[in-house]
Amino acid sequence: MLYRKVEAILGKGRIRITMVFILFITLTILACEEVEMPTGNSPVNPNLNQWDIPRDQVFDGGPGKDGIPALDNPTLSNASESSYLSDDDLVLGYKNGIDMVAYPHKILDWHEIINDKVNGQAIAVTYCPLTGTGIGWDRTIDGAETTFGVSGLLYNSNLIPYDRKTDSNWSQIRLDCVNGVLKGNMVQTFPLVETTWNTWRSMYPETKLISISTGFNRNYNRYPYGDYRTNNNNIIFPFQPNDNRLGTKERVHGIIIDKVAKTYRFGSFSNGTALIEDLFRSVPLVVVGNKDRNFIVSFKSTLANGTVLKFEIAPEHNQDPSSPIILIDDQGNKWDIFGVAVSGPLKGQKLLSTTSFIGYWFSWGAFYPGLDIYSD
């Protein structure tokens, strides 16, 4: 619609308007009407031209630095107050001890980063709507706590956060600092469960979630990118390489080990909750998913003491798919969806997490060229 309006004003055939320019106009309009614009008080990055990624492939997304405002210490509400969410709306769920919080895509589509503290853990939930990647970051870097903001820059169509302590720029999917005084530092991640609101709420009915009372004037029931999620041909910013083995925006679960990735498709989990025991880069893994319940999670099968466990789906989860207990091992321990032993000899211990998240296929292919795709 916006394209037609601009084309009518400028005259057909006289000026060719690229999709990048259209997005710039769209986001600029949104910024003027709804997004808090930068104050101009942010320090200038002293290392602007020193990048670990090709500088000519870093694009300005449009609204500018902090034009998409991150949320800090958001207000939480109870699950019973979630009238703005539908059962099928996607959320990123986090659990730390007895505290559980859902971070809805509906909020993250507009803010991209949420700086929070859950049960004493300083976390940043980072989400890029253009690559569909939601990743949990530890906000403590080199022993100092910081917060993250939206730089307004993109690499391979993916979010580049900046940390407010040093003004360094980070690549969300690469998981490292690519520009600034912290260049070369790696992000410490923590596990999130990406699934539907219905699945998360049924597993954790006592969960909190981010309130729509954010302090910003947004229509959180409106997706700001049109048909972007569903249209494989709607790619706004350049990326490379283009791996066409899967659909451009098929959501897949990827695991990264030693900067090499492997992906797992929802189609491998189409018959209820199922597990895959796999070996990737000599690391034994267990990958658990359910296509209908819309989740895939993964863990290392080796305990810290070197014991390799064998798993099967927990009987209570087979009987009631809303149970957060998903695995039982060959020693009789039962494990929840975050890899915490809830009963058995190892009760209270955690399985070693993988570095993993769900994202659109094209982003995995661009950042990890030639990566493996698990095949049944």
N, C-alpha and C positions, 0 to 999 in steps of 0.2 A: 504493500500500500504506500509506504513512504517512498519507494523507488518511483512509483507511477506519478506521485505528486511532484517529486523533484524533476522527473523527466518532462512533465507537462510544463513546468515553469521554464526549464531551460530549452525546450524544443527538442523533439525526437531527432536523433541522428546527428545533432550538432556537437554534443559532448557525451562521451562514453563514461558512465559513472561506474566504478568498480564496486564490488561488494564490500571491500575494505572501507571505501569512502562512505558508503551507505551506513555501515556499522558506526563509523566515526560520527556521522550526523545523528544517528539514532541515540547513541550513548551520550552525545553532547546535549541533546534535547532532554534526555532523562536527567542528566547532571544538573542542567539549569532548573528543571522543574522540581526534582525530588532529591538529588544526591548532594550531600554537603561537599562543596568544592574545597580544594586545598587552600590553606591559609597563607601559604608562601613562607611560613616560618621554618619549614624543614631544612636541615643543613644540606648543602650541596655535597654530593658524593665526591671526595677528592680523587677517586680512582675510576672515574667514569669510563675511561677508555681501556681499562685493564680487565678483560673478561676471559673466563675459561670456556666460553662458548662463542661462536662466530658473532661479532658485534653487528654485522650486516643482516643477521637473521633474528635480531631482537627488535620487535615491533612495538610501537606505541599503540595501546589499545583504544585510546580516545579520551576518556575522562580525566586522565592525568593522575599524578600521585595522590593517593587518598581520595580521589574522586569517587571511587567505590569504597565506602567507609567500613573498615573492620569493626566488629563489635567487641567491646571490652567488658568483662564481668557482667554478662547478660542476666537479665531477670529470668527466673525460672518459674514455671507453672506446673500444676499437677496434670496427670494424664486425663483426668476428668474434665479439664478445661481446654481440651484440644479440639475445639469445634472447627478450627481453621484447617485441620488435617483430615484427609480422606484415608480410608484403609490402605489404598494402594500408593499413597505418597511415600517417597523414599526418605529414610532418615539414616544418619550415622550414629550408631549407639555406642556409648562408652560406659564401662563399669569399673569402679575402683572401690574395692571393699563392698560396703553396703550401699554406696551411692551410685545411682544410674542416671544418665542424662541422654536424651535424644536430641540430636542437632538436625533439624529438618532441611532437606534440600530447598524447600520453599523460602527459608530464611537465608540460606547460604547462596542461593542464586543471586541475591541482592547484595550480599556483604562479603562472601568468599572466604573470610577468615573470622573466626571467633576465638578470642583470647579468654580463657576461663581457668578456674582453679577448682578441681573436684577432689574432695577428701585430701586436701593438701598438695595435690599434684598440679603443677603449673603446666597447662596444656594449650596448644593452639590447634584448633580444628581447621584445616586448610582445605578448600574445595574450589576446583576450577570448573565452571559450567561448560566451558568449551571443550574440555577433554573428559569430563565426567569423573574426575578423580578426587576422592575424598581421603585425606591422609592425616593421621594424628601426629603432631610434632611436640617434642619436649621443648618447653620454653627456657630451660636452663642450659646455657651455653658457656663452656669454660668456667663453670661454677657460678655464673651470674645470671639472674633471671631477666628476661626481656619480654617484649611483646612484638607481634608481627603486624605489618600493615600491607596494603595492596599498592605495589609500586606503579601500577598502570601499564607495565611492560609485559610482553609475552614472548616466549621462545617455543617454537614448534606448537603454536596455538595454546600454550600452557602458561598458567599463572606464574609470575615471578614475585614472591613476597619479599619484603625488606624487613630487617629487624631494626627496631627503633633505638636500640642502644648504640649501634655502630653505623647504621644506615647502609649496611651491606645488603646486596641483592642475592636471593637464593632461587634455585630452580626447584619447583615443587616435585616434579617427577624424577629428576636426577637425584634429589635429596641431598644437594650440596650447595655451598655458597659459591657463586660464580663470579662475583664482583664485589670489591671492597676489602676492608681490612681483615675480614674473616674468610677470604677466598680460600677454597680448598677444604674447609671444615665440612664434616658430614652431619646431617640431621640425625638425631636420635628419634625414632618413631615409637609409637605405642599402638596396640591393636584397637581398631574400630570394627564394628559389625555394620555393614551397609545392608539394609533390608527394608521391607515395607513397615509403615507405622503399625499395621495390624499384627505383623509377626513380632515386632519388637515389644509392643504393648502386651501381647498375650504371653510372651516369655517373662516380661518384667512389668507386671501391672502397677507396681509402686514407683515406676520411673518418673523422673521430672523431664520436662522438655523446655526448649527456649520459648519464652513468651513473645507474642507479636508486639508487645509494648517495648519496642527497642529504643525509643527516643527519636526515630527517623520516620518520615512520612513516606511509607511504602505500601503498595498494594500487594501483600504477600500471596494473595490468591491469583496473581497474574504472573505468568512466566515471561521474563523480559526478552527472550530471544526467539520469539515466533515459533517456527516449525523446526528449529535447529536440532532438537533432540531426536526427531523422527525422520528427518530428511537426510539421507546419506549423501546427497549432492550438495547440501548446504554446509560448506566449509568456508569460513570467513577469512582466516589468516593462513599464510603459507606454512607448510611443514614438509619435512623430508627425512628419510625416504618414505615413499608411499607403498606400503605392503598390502596388496589386494587379496591376500589369501582368505580373509574373512571380511564381512561387511564392515564398512567404515566405522559405524557407531554401534557395533555389537558390543555389549558389556561383557567383559571377561575379567576373571580374577588372575592377577599376575603375582609371581613370587620372584624376588630379586636376591641373588646370592653372588657375592663378589662382582657386582656390577653387570651380571648376566641375568636375563629374565626368562621365565617360562610361564605360559598362560594356560588357564583351565576354563572351559566353556560351561555355561549353564546346562547345555544339552547333555552333558555327562551325568547330570543329576536329575533326570526327568522322571524317575520312578520313586517318588518319595525321597526321604533323606538317605543319602548314600555316601560311601567314603571311597577314596582312592588312596592306596598306599603306593608311594612313588619314590624314586631315587633321582635326585637332581643335584648335579655337581658333587656326587658322592655323599649327599646329605639325605638320610631317610626322612620322608615327609608323610603326613597324613592330611589329606584335603577332604573336607566334609561340605556337602552342599545339598540344597533342595530347590529345584527350579520353581515349584509352585509357591514355596514359602519365601523365595527370592533372597537366598543368602548363600555365600560360599566363604568358608574360613579355612585356615591352614595352620599347621603346627609342625615343629620338628618332632620326630618320633623318639629321638635320643634324649634321655635325661642328662642332667649336668654330671652325673657320676658315670656316664657312658652306657647305661642300660638302654637297650632298644626295645620299646614296647610294641606289642601287636594290638590292634584295636578292632572293635566292631561297634555298630550303632547300639546305643543303650536301649534296653527293652522299653523303658518308660517313654522314651522319645518315639519309638515305633508305635506305641499305644496312644500317645498324645503328642502330636507334632508341635504343640505349643510349649512343651517342656524345654527349658534351657539346658537340661542335661542331655548331651548328644553322644557321648562316647563312653564305652567301658573297655578297659584294657585287660591283658592276659594275667594281671595280678589282682584283678577285682576292683580297681579304682574307677570311679565314675567322674567324668570331666564335663564341665559346662562349655558353653559356646565361646567363652574366653580362655579356655584351656586351664581352668582352675579345678583341682580335684575337690569334689564336694563330699566324697565318702571314700572309704578304703584306707589301706595302710599309708598312702601318700596324701591324705586329706590336708588341704591348705596349700599344697605345693602347686606350682604352675608349670605347664608345658612350655618349652622354649618357643617364643613367638617367631614367626617368619616375618621378614620385611615384605609386606604384601598389601595390595589394595585392588579395588575394582576400578576399571576405566574403559573408555572407548578403545576399540581395537586399534584405530589409526594412531593413537598416541603411544601405545605400547610399541607398535612397529616403527614409529619415528624415533623414539628414544633408545630402543634396544633392537637395532636392526638384525634381522635374521633369527629372532628368538624362536624357541621351540613352542609348539602348540601341543598340549597333551592329547593323545589319541587313544581311545578305548582299545 
